[in-house]
Amino acid sequence: MYVIVAGGGKIGFNLTRSLIDGGQEVLLIEKDPRKCRWLEDHLGQVVLRGDATEVATLEKAGCKRADVVAAVTGFDEDNIMICRLAQKVFGVNRVIGRINNPQNEDAFRLLGINNVVNSTRLIYRLVLQEVDACGLIPLLTLKGGTVEFVETVLPPQSPAAKVAVKDLVLPEQCLLMAIIRDEELIFPRGDVVLLPGDQVIAAARADEVEALRRALLGGTTG
């Protein structure tokens, strides 16, 4: 998989480093010369100096063959432009846009950028205790908000604890994506048995998130 990351701030740097560690082909675009030098020192030859809002830069980055473009600069207007250029000029199917100002989320979606990361909204939900210590933590919404990625830690009383993945009773439009146990990544194949304390990441249709919560955590939380 070839991924282009636009924006060399903390998010772009850490995302690029994680993709490299995961064995993916990745290119990080950053227009600030000083940042570029620092990024090259820490990441090597995967850094391209340039403005990702310009067609020429994206062409130089090989955007036509990119599987994913992630626009994670600190400016929403730039992220929108990068995503739209990737979609319309280079035909990239998967674009992901970082939203810095929650008021701009509708603008992203109206322009067809449905894969968005709105960290402010996630933190806001946590502050308002929409999720509690035993609840589901929202990670990402896709497809205009109709699909949600969530994370939770299985408590000892979880109905899913000590149950094999193949025997779980989950909502039809739901999929377990990953299990993290003692810092080890486990893919949730059929014979894998869930244990209390497992960190579980799942995807579900938005209207089935509550059913997923009950399947993993039991009755009411709070």
N, C-alpha and C positions, 0 to 999 in steps of 0.2 A: 504494500500500500504506500502511495506517495502522498504526503501531507505537506501543504504550505501553511505556515503560521505567519500571520502579519501582525507585527507589533512585538518589539523586543523588551517590554517591561517585565516585571516579575512573573506575570501570568504566562507571557509568551516564552520567557526563558525556561521556566519550570515545565511547561507543556512540551517544549522542544526536547529538553533533557529526558523527560519521561518517555517520549516517543523513540528517542535514540536508544535508551536502555531497553525498550521493548522490541528492538530490532527493526523498527520502521524506517523507511526512507523519508527524510524530512528536510525542509528548507525554511529557514527563518528570515523574514524580510524586516529590516529596520532602516529608517532613513537618517537617524542621528549618527554622525560619524564617531563621536566618542563612545556612544553605546555600542556601536558595531565593533569597535576595537576590543572593548571589554567582553562582548559576546564571543568574538572569535577566540579570545584567550581562553575562554571557559568551555566553548562548544566545538571549536575547530572550524573546518571548512564548510559548515552547513549554513553559514550566515551570508546573506546577500544585502549589500547596502543599496537602498533605493526606496522610492515612494510607492507603496502597494496600491495607492489610489490611481496610479497611472498604468495605462494599458501596456506600455513598453516594459515596465518593470515586471508585471505579471507574465508577459510573454517571455522575458529573459529567464524568469523563474520556472518556465515550463508548465504554465498553468493548464495548458491543453490536456496534459496527461495526468493532472492531479486528481486523486480520488476524493480528497477533502481539502477545503480551504477554511481555515479558522481565522477570523478577523478579531483580534483581541487587543487592539490599541486602546488608548485611554480616551478616544474621541468617537462618539456614536456616529457622527456624520461620516467619518472615515470608514468605520466598520460597515456601515450601510453601503457606501460606494464600493468598497472592496468586494463585498458579497455579491452585489448586483453585477459588477464587471465579471466576476468569476462565473456567475450563472449565465448571463446574457451574451458575453463576448466569447468566453472560453468553454461554455457548456458543461461546467462542473455541476454534478448532481447534488453533492452534499456540501453545503456551506453552513458554517456556524458563526454566529455573531455575538460578540460580547456587548451587553447593554450596561452603560455606566449610569445613565439617568432613567429611572423606571418610567418616567413620562414618555419616553421615546419607544416603549415596547410596541405600541400600536403601529407606529410608523414602520418598524421592522416587519411586522406581520402583514401590513397592507401591501408592502412591496414584495411579499412572497418569501420572506426570510423567516421561516418557522422554527428553525433550530437556533434557539437563543439561550444565552446564559445570563440570567439577571441575578447577580449575587446580592444586590440590595434587597430584592424581594425575598430571597431565601432567608437572609438575616432578619428581615422584618417579621417573617412568619415565626422565626424562633423567638424573637423578643416578645411577641404577643402570645407565645406558648401555644401556637397552633399545633406544634408537636411537642411532646414531653419526653421524659427520659426513656419511656417505653414505647414511644410512637414511631411513626415513619418520618424520616427526614427527607424532604424533597431535594433532589439533586439537579434535575434538568427536565424541561418540558419540550416536547417536539410536536410537530404536526398541528400547529396552531393551538397548542394546549390540550389536545385530545389524548396525548400519550405522556405519561410521567415516569421518570426514573426515580426510584426511592431507595433509601438505605435504612437498615435497622439492625439492632443487635438482639439476638434471641434470648429472652429471659429464661430462667429455669422452668417456669410454668408454661412455656410456649407449647401449643398443641403440635408444632412442627418439630420440636426437639426430639431427638432419637428416632426420627422417621426418615426413611430413605426418600430421596427426591421423587422416585417413580411412584411412591405411595402417597405423596402429598395431595390433598384436595384443594386445588387452587382455582381461582376464577378462570374461565375459559380464555379470556383475553389478557393473560398474564404470563410472564416468563421470568424465571430466575436467571440472572446474568452471571453472578459470581458469588463465591463464598470466600471470606478472608478469615483464616483461623491461625492464630499465633503468627501473624505476619506472613503466612503462606497463602498464595492464591490457589483456590480450588475451583475447577469448573464443575458446575452442578449437574453431572450426568446421573443417570437413573439410579445406580447403586450407591451413590454418595449419601451418607447418613448425616443429617444436620445435628449439631450439638449445641447445648446452651452456651452462650458466649460467642457463637458464630456471628460475624458481621455479614449480613446478606444484602446484596444489591439486586434489585428486580425492576422490571419494566411492566407497566400495566396501563390499560386504557383508563382514562381519568375517572370514568363512572364506576370502575371496579377497584379503585384504590382502597376504599373502605373494606370491601370483601377480602382483599389481599391482607390488609392489616389484621382482620379477624383470623384469617388462616395462619398467619405467622405469629401473632401475639395473643390471640384469644379474645376474651370479652372486651369490656371497656377499659380504656387507659385513663390515668389521671387520678 
